[in-house]
Amino acid sequence: MNGFANHGLDEDAFGEKKGNIVQAFDAFPKAKPQYVTKTSGGGKWTVVMLLVSSLLIFSEFTRWWRGHETHTFAVEKGVGHGLQINLDIVLKMKCDDVHINVQDAAGDRILAGDKLDRKPTNWHQWVDKKGVHSLGKDAQGRLITGEGFHDEGFGQDHVHDIINAAGGRQGKFAKTPRLRGEGDSCRIFGSLDVNKVQGDFHITARGHGYQEFREHLDHNAFNFSHIVSELSFGAFYPSLLNPLDLTVSGTPNHFHKFQYFLSVVPTVYSIDSSNLYRSRTVFTNQYAVTEQSHIVGEHTVPGIFFKYDIEPMLLTVEESRDSFLRFVVKVVNVFSGVLVAGHWGFTLTEWAIAVWGRRARRKSEGVLHGRAHENED
């Protein structure tokens, strides 16, 4: 009919599908290979679409895998009366020459020296330890001690890193290295329970700052150079890095005063139960710190002073991740969007090439006709 059969064409290829009832609902009609024209432009656009789709899908997968964090500040509703301080510090003085005390806003005085462990050690065993660093200074000369609260927390990238590092249980302090010879320093470490109020944790020399029956320590024995291996508040998690952890501060002067001002914020890290990770929560504290150190006169008490203040707010950091079905829907949307954009790009490109080709042919035909008239003349 109409010469189709004479040219080897089959009208059934352009008619209604024949087959079972399911094929009657086929919304994607098929064309024979001889009716499909492959172009170099279409191939290039296909490659571009595949590359763009791969990049966007990989980016979406990375974002889904990492999840997202929600930071919320609120007034702390729970009333807590106790707070645990974890300290591990090496002081370049003999253990018998050091006095440790805590005094808080409630008026309580805690003899921390009786509750913390003291071990003689050598200074070089700690100052050369991996990770120990000095407090640096910025362009304005201010000490860089980690002021400000870490949005990601403890220097880690994600909440699940913090929770995995914490391990969900309190840790233990490392053993003191074996002493070789007579120790020139003192390691003071342990956990101390104090009132959850503003307080002052300080380390001074024997006989200075408090009235004691023992004679005062010789001033030439003063040396408040120190290495802070651990200073944290709350449950002791050794793997969590705090601003003052692994820092060293030294001085050649006998009368020197180090002051650290800490703002402690109760913090809760949690993972949503819909996450790939199991639902877990860690209750801890972060703190921002500033430091001042200077030489003092002989009528002033030298030493190391940690002044801490408990902020009346609670920081909650929660990590969550979209469901897998939602992730699949986003991937489908991304891929579909790229296909639509690629189709429009290919169509516009082919149209532009066709228009440009017609104009070029018209110009070339005009030049040929002009030359033909010149030859006739």
Secondary structure as GFF3:
##gff-version 3
##sequence-region A 1 377
A	DSSP	three_ten_helix	11	14	.	.	.	ID=ss1
A	DSSP	three_ten_helix	23	25	.	.	.	ID=ss2
A	DSSP	three_ten_helix	33	35	.	.	.	ID=ss3
A	DSSP	alpha_helix	40	66	.	.	.	ID=ss4
A	DSSP	beta_strand	68	75	.	.	.	ID=ss5
A	DSSP	beta_strand	82	91	.	.	.	ID=ss6
A	DSSP	three_ten_helix	95	97	.	.	.	ID=ss7
A	DSSP	beta_strand	98	104	.	.	.	ID=ss8
A	DSSP	beta_strand	109	110	.	.	.	ID=ss9
A	DSSP	three_ten_helix	112	114	.	.	.	ID=ss10
A	DSSP	beta_strand	117	121	.	.	.	ID=ss11
A	DSSP	alpha_helix	124	127	.	.	.	ID=ss12
A	DSSP	beta_strand	133	134	.	.	.	ID=ss13
A	DSSP	beta_strand	136	137	.	.	.	ID=ss14
A	DSSP	beta_strand	143	144	.	.	.	ID=ss15
A	DSSP	alpha_helix	159	166	.	.	.	ID=ss16
A	DSSP	beta_strand	185	195	.	.	.	ID=ss17
A	DSSP	beta_strand	199	205	.	.	.	ID=ss18
A	DSSP	three_ten_helix	219	221	.	.	.	ID=ss19
A	DSSP	beta_strand	226	233	.	.	.	ID=ss20
A	DSSP	beta_strand	247	249	.	.	.	ID=ss21
A	DSSP	beta_strand	256	271	.	.	.	ID=ss22
A	DSSP	beta_strand	281	295	.	.	.	ID=ss23
A	DSSP	beta_strand	303	310	.	.	.	ID=ss24
A	DSSP	beta_strand	313	320	.	.	.	ID=ss25
A	DSSP	alpha_helix	324	376	.	.	.	ID=ss26
###
